[in-house]
Amino acid sequence: MLSSWEGPDWNDCALKETIKNRARELIACVGTFVTLYLCLASLFVWILWHNISRHRLGFLPGPKGIPVFGNTFQVDGIKSRLSFHQWAKQYGGVYRLRVPAGDMVVVSDYKHIRECLVN
């Protein structure tokens, strides 16, 4: 019975179109996965670089932040002075805040401000 089967007729136009369409779908799917992979790999490398570069000020105390956004959402826009005052009481006159642009050093004690301006 198997010997009577001749296989597909490769000259059939409908079969050729079906194969071409399936190949286009496969290429589009692979292209989407490659793009997604590159985006995720780039995001991972950026987060890794961003976190490593922030350890330069690692000796300063400060509140923990959310990855990428830092302490942005912890500062109340209207009552921001209260947030900074609370952190100053908790971490001392000089502490670090993490913001998306990088680390920010906050000096809130008169003695430390004077030392920074004089030296």
C-alpha positions as CSV (number, residue, x, y, z in Angstrom):
1,M,0.0,0.0,0.0
2,L,2.8,2.4,0.7
3,S,4.3,1.9,-2.6
4,S,1.1,3.4,-4.3
5,W,1.5,6.7,-2.5
6,E,3.3,9.2,-4.7
7,G,3.6,12.1,-2.3
8,P,2.5,15.7,-2.8
9,D,2.4,17.2,-6.2
10,W,5.0,20.0,-5.9
11,N,3.7,21.7,-9.0
12,D,0.4,22.4,-7.4
13,C,0.1,26.2,-6.9
14,A,-2.1,25.9,-3.8
15,L,0.4,23.8,-2.1
16,K,3.2,26.2,-2.9
17,E,1.2,29.1,-1.6
18,T,0.4,27.2,1.6
19,I,4.1,26.5,2.2
20,K,5.1,30.1,1.5
21,N,2.4,31.4,3.9
22,R,3.6,29.0,6.6
23,A,7.2,30.0,6.1
24,R,6.2,33.7,6.4
25,E,4.3,33.0,9.6
26,L,7.3,31.1,11.0
27,I,9.7,33.9,10.1
28,A,7.4,36.5,11.7
29,C,7.1,34.4,14.8
30,V,10.9,33.9,15.1
31,G,11.4,37.6,14.5
32,T,9.0,38.4,17.3
33,F,10.9,36.1,19.7
34,V,14.3,37.5,18.7
35,T,13.0,41.1,19.3
36,L,11.5,40.1,22.7
37,Y,14.7,38.3,23.7
38,L,16.8,41.3,22.8
39,C,14.6,43.7,24.7
40,L,14.6,41.5,27.8
41,A,18.4,41.0,27.6
42,S,18.9,44.8,27.2
43,L,16.7,45.4,30.2
44,F,18.6,42.9,32.3
45,V,21.9,44.4,31.3
46,W,20.7,47.9,32.1
47,I,19.3,46.9,35.5
48,L,22.6,45.1,36.3
49,W,24.7,48.1,35.3
50,H,22.4,50.5,37.1
51,N,22.6,48.5,40.3
52,I,26.4,48.0,40.1
53,S,27.0,51.7,39.5
54,R,24.9,52.6,42.5
55,H,27.2,50.8,44.9
56,R,29.7,53.6,44.8
57,L,27.6,55.4,47.5
58,G,26.8,52.1,49.3
59,F,28.4,53.3,52.5
60,L,25.7,55.9,53.1
61,P,22.5,54.8,54.9
62,G,19.2,55.4,53.3
63,P,15.8,53.9,52.6
64,K,15.5,50.9,50.4
65,G,14.0,51.6,47.0
66,I,12.1,49.8,44.3
67,P,14.4,48.6,41.4
68,V,14.6,51.1,38.5
69,F,12.3,53.7,40.3
70,G,14.2,53.9,43.6
71,N,12.5,56.0,46.3
72,T,10.4,58.0,43.8
73,F,7.1,56.7,45.0
74,Q,8.0,56.9,48.7
75,V,8.3,60.7,48.6
76,D,4.9,62.3,49.1
77,G,4.7,65.2,46.6
78,I,2.7,67.6,48.8
79,K,4.3,66.7,52.1
80,S,7.8,65.9,50.8
81,R,9.4,67.8,53.7
82,L,7.8,65.4,56.1
83,S,9.3,62.4,54.3
84,F,12.7,64.0,54.3
85,H,12.4,64.9,57.9
86,Q,11.4,61.4,58.9
87,W,14.3,59.9,56.9
88,A,16.7,62.4,58.6
89,K,15.6,61.2,62.0
90,Q,15.9,57.6,61.0
91,Y,19.2,57.7,59.0
92,G,21.0,60.7,60.3
93,G,21.9,64.1,58.9
94,V,23.4,62.7,55.7
95,Y,21.7,59.9,53.8
96,R,21.2,58.5,50.3
97,L,18.0,58.4,48.2
98,R,17.7,56.4,45.0
99,V,16.1,58.1,42.0
100,P,15.8,56.9,38.4
101,A,18.6,59.3,37.4
102,G,21.0,57.9,40.0
103,D,21.8,58.3,43.7
104,M,21.1,61.5,45.5
105,V,22.9,62.5,48.7
106,V,20.7,64.5,51.1
107,V,22.3,66.7,53.7
108,S,19.8,67.9,56.2
109,D,21.9,68.7,59.3
110,Y,23.3,72.2,59.8
111,K,26.6,70.9,60.9
112,H,27.0,68.7,57.9
113,I,25.8,71.4,55.5
114,R,28.4,73.8,56.9
115,E,31.1,71.1,56.5
116,C,30.1,70.5,52.9
117,L,30.1,74.2,52.0
118,V,33.4,75.0,53.8
119,N,35.3,72.0,52.6
